[in-house]
């Protein structure tokens, strides 16, 4: 199966590209995909490790908190978008 992953803002710089197609042999959870991305792109690892506080994650346009969080199962053709969240005050 193939999942499209998109990076927005500063995450695009860390990833070195705005979009990639991930080939997965079977169904995988969002967490499994994030672990694989961290292994394949060490610059992304800190951002992915702090994903709960530092970014908005969408699967097919829905924020993962309304799905099954990081345990959301992905299927062929899904689109995952990572958007950094900047806090200020």
C-alpha positions in Angstrom: 0.0 0.0 0.0 1.1 3.6 -0.6 0.4 6.5 1.8 1.1 10.2 0.8 2.8 12.2 3.5 2.9 16.0 3.3 5.0 18.4 5.3 4.0 22.1 5.9 6.1 25.0 7.1 9.3 24.3 9.0 8.7 20.5 8.8 9.2 20.8 5.0 12.7 22.1 5.6 13.5 19.3 8.1 12.1 16.7 5.7 14.0 18.2 2.7 10.7 17.9 0.6 7.1 18.9 0.9 5.6 15.5 -0.1 6.6 11.9 -0.3 4.9 8.6 -1.1 5.6 5.9 1.6 5.4 2.3 0.4 4.1 0.2 3.3 3.8 -3.6 3.0 0.6 -3.8 5.1 -1.8 -1.7 7.0 0.1 0.4 9.5 -0.8 2.8 12.3 0.1 6.4 12.2 2.6 5.8 15.0 4.4 3.1 13.0 4.7 5.4 10.0 6.1 8.2 12.2 8.7 5.8 13.7 9.8 4.8 10.2 10.0 8.5 9.1 12.1 9.3 12.1 14.5 6.4 11.2 14.7 7.4 7.6 15.0 11.2 8.2 16.9 11.9 11.4 16.3 15.7 11.1 12.6 15.0 11.6 13.1 12.8 14.7 12.9 15.6 17.3 9.7 17.1 15.8 8.1 13.7 15.5 9.0 12.7 19.1 7.3 15.9 20.3 4.3 15.5 18.0 1.6 15.8 20.7 2.6 19.4 21.6 4.3 20.6 18.4 2.2 19.7 15.5 -1.3 19.2 14.0 -1.6 15.9 12.2 -4.4 15.3 9.6 -5.4 12.0 8.0 -7.5 12.6 4.9 -8.3 16.1 6.2 -9.4 15.0 9.7 -7.4 15.9 12.8 -6.2 12.6 14.4 -7.8 13.5 17.8 -11.2 12.9 16.2 -10.0 9.6 14.8 -7.9 7.2 16.9 -5.0 9.4 17.6 -1.6 8.0 16.8 -3.1 4.5 16.7 -5.2 5.5 13.6 -4.8 2.8 11.1 -3.8 3.9 7.6 -4.9 2.3 4.4 -3.9 2.5 0.8 -4.3 5.9 -0.7 -4.5 7.8 2.6 -3.0 11.3 2.9 -1.2 12.3 6.1 -0.3 16.0 6.6 2.0 17.3 9.3 1.5 21.0 10.2 3.8 22.6 12.9 2.0 24.6 15.6 3.6 27.7 16.8 2.6 29.0 20.2 3.2 32.5 21.4 2.0 35.0 23.9 
